[in-house]
Amino acid sequence: MSNSHPGVRRLIVANFDAWSDAVRALIHDASPRLPSDIEPAALARHVLATMEGAVMLARAYQSFEPFDQAVHQLRDYFERLLRDGSDWSRRAHSAVSEGAP
């Protein structure tokens, strides 16, 4: 966005801020299940950047495949964060490692 459209830029920034705030709130709600060093605001920006980049790639390639790949990788990232941060999953992993049913 060029500097010749400051009104449009403000609207875009407001939209990105609202989206980031909504994602940050969800991450904050999940924080007991995430690693303790996760910064919800930074992770929310990562989600925003991933999704916006995925949209740009899908448009450029005229294909949903890049978008689907990005969503798949983002989901995998969150699953790993949840697995690494959750006390429940650590206990479950320990039990499986020790041969418990």
C-alpha positions in Angstrom: 0.0 0.0 0.0 1.5 3.3 -1.0 1.6 6.3 1.3 -0.7 8.1 -1.1 -3.7 6.4 0.5 -3.4 7.0 4.3 -7.2 6.5 4.8 -7.1 3.1 3.2 -3.9 2.2 5.1 -5.7 3.1 8.4 -8.6 0.8 7.5 -6.3 -2.0 6.6 -4.3 -1.6 9.8 -7.5 -1.5 11.8 -8.7 -4.7 10.1 -5.3 -6.5 10.8 -5.4 -5.3 14.4 -8.9 -6.6 14.9 -8.0 -10.0 13.4 -4.8 -10.2 15.4 -6.7 -9.3 18.6 -9.3 -12.0 18.0 -6.6 -14.6 17.4 -4.6 -13.4 20.4 -7.6 -13.9 22.6 -8.0 -17.4 21.4 -4.3 -18.1 22.0 -4.6 -16.5 25.4 -7.6 -18.8 26.2 -5.5 -21.8 25.2 -2.4 -20.6 27.1 -2.7 -23.3 29.8 -2.2 -25.9 27.1 0.7 -24.1 25.3 4.4 -23.8 26.3 4.8 -21.1 29.0 7.1 -18.9 26.9 4.5 -18.4 24.1 3.7 -14.7 23.5 0.1 -14.6 22.4 0.4 -11.3 20.5 3.4 -12.4 18.6 1.9 -15.8 17.7 -1.3 -14.1 16.6 0.8 -11.9 14.2 2.4 -15.1 12.9 -1.0 -16.6 12.2 -2.0 -13.4 10.4 1.1 -13.3 8.3 0.8 -17.0 7.4 -2.9 -16.6 6.4 -2.3 -13.4 4.4 0.7 -14.9 2.7 -1.3 -18.0 1.9 -4.0 -15.9 0.3 -1.4 -14.0 -1.8 0.1 -17.3 -3.0 -3.2 -18.8 -3.9 -4.1 -15.8 -5.9 -0.7 -15.7 -7.7 -0.8 -19.4 -8.5 -4.6 -19.4 -9.2 -4.8 -22.5 -7.0 -6.0 -23.4 -3.5 -3.1 -25.7 -3.1 -0.7 -23.1 -1.6 -3.4 -21.9 0.8 -4.2 -25.5 1.9 -0.5 -26.2 2.4 -0.1 -23.2 4.6 -3.1 -24.1 6.7 -1.9 -27.6 7.0 1.5 -26.4 8.3 0.0 -23.9 10.6 -2.2 -26.6 12.1 0.8 -28.9 12.5 2.6 -26.1 14.3 -0.2 -25.5 16.7 -0.5 -29.3 17.3 3.2 -29.4 18.2 2.8 -26.4 20.5 -0.1 -28.1 22.2 1.8 -31.4 22.5 4.9 -29.6 23.9 3.0 -27.3 26.3 0.2 -29.4 27.6 0.7 -31.2 31.0 -2.0 -33.6 29.8 -0.1 -34.6 26.7 3.2 -34.8 28.6 1.6 -37.3 31.0 0.0 -39.2 28.2 3.3 -39.4 26.3 5.1 -40.5 29.5 2.6 -43.2 30.1 2.9 -44.5 26.5 6.7 -44.4 26.8 6.5 -46.4 30.0 4.2 -49.0 28.4 1.1 -48.0 30.3 -2.2 -48.6 28.5 
